[in-house]
Amino acid sequence: MKKSLLLCSLLLLTASFSASAQSLPPKREFRGAWIATVINLDWPSSPFLTPAAQRAELVRLLDELQTHHVNAVIFQVRSEADAMYPSTLEP
């Protein structure tokens, strides 16, 4: 009986601490977006775009994310065994 009372007390105490911690607003918000490049899911819209058109499309996409107050962008730089940057390791 004493063990179950002690266990219930500990559970209530733990629940009260976790409830009070969750009610505090965060110091910073993470509002992120993932830009998928595999099979042209998000960017580029077509595999046949020129590099200049790809850059312009990416700038438009980033500008749109900025208007939605996104403060982090996770950009997939290695889509299909290739790289979105000059690399000696990937084709």
C-alpha positions in Angstrom: 0.0 0.0 0.0 2.8 2.4 0.9 4.6 1.6 -2.3 1.6 2.3 -4.5 1.0 5.6 -2.6 4.6 6.6 -3.1 4.4 5.7 -6.7 1.3 7.7 -7.3 2.8 10.7 -5.5 5.9 10.5 -7.7 3.8 10.3 -10.8 1.8 13.4 -9.8 4.9 15.3 -8.9 6.5 14.4 -12.2 3.4 15.4 -14.2 3.2 18.7 -12.5 6.8 19.6 -13.3 6.4 18.6 -17.0 3.1 20.6 -17.3 4.7 23.7 -15.9 7.7 23.4 -18.2 5.5 23.1 -21.3 3.6 26.2 -20.5 6.6 28.5 -20.9 6.9 30.0 -24.4 10.1 29.1 -26.3 12.9 31.6 -26.5 13.3 31.0 -30.2 11.1 29.3 -32.8 12.4 26.9 -35.4 10.3 27.5 -38.5 12.0 25.3 -41.1 11.4 24.1 -44.6 13.0 21.2 -46.4 13.8 21.7 -50.0 13.9 18.3 -51.7 15.9 18.0 -54.8 15.6 14.3 -55.5 13.6 13.6 -58.7 12.8 17.4 -58.8 10.2 17.2 -56.0 10.6 20.8 -54.8 13.5 22.2 -56.9 14.3 22.5 -59.7 10.9 22.2 -61.3 12.4 20.6 -64.4 15.7 18.7 -65.0 16.1 20.7 -68.3 16.4 24.2 -66.8 19.6 26.1 -67.4 21.8 26.9 -64.4 20.6 30.6 -64.5 16.9 29.5 -64.6 17.6 27.1 -61.6 19.2 30.0 -59.6 16.2 32.3 -60.4 13.7 29.6 -59.4 15.6 28.9 -56.1 15.7 32.7 -55.3 12.0 32.9 -55.9 11.4 29.8 -53.6 13.6 31.3 -50.9 11.8 34.7 -51.2 8.5 32.9 -50.8 9.7 31.1 -47.7 10.9 34.4 -46.2 7.4 35.9 -46.7 6.1 33.0 -44.6 8.6 33.8 -41.9 10.6 30.6 -42.3 13.9 31.1 -40.4 15.7 27.8 -41.4 16.0 26.0 -44.7 17.3 22.5 -45.0 18.5 22.1 -48.5 19.1 18.6 -49.9 22.5 19.0 -51.5 23.1 15.4 -52.5 20.0 14.2 -54.4 20.7 11.2 -56.5 24.4 10.2 -56.1 25.4 13.7 -57.3 26.1 17.0 -55.6 24.6 20.5 -55.9 28.1 22.0 -55.5 31.5 21.5 -57.2 32.8 18.2 -55.9 35.7 15.9 -56.8 34.0 13.0 -55.0 30.6 13.0 -56.6 29.8 13.3 -60.4 
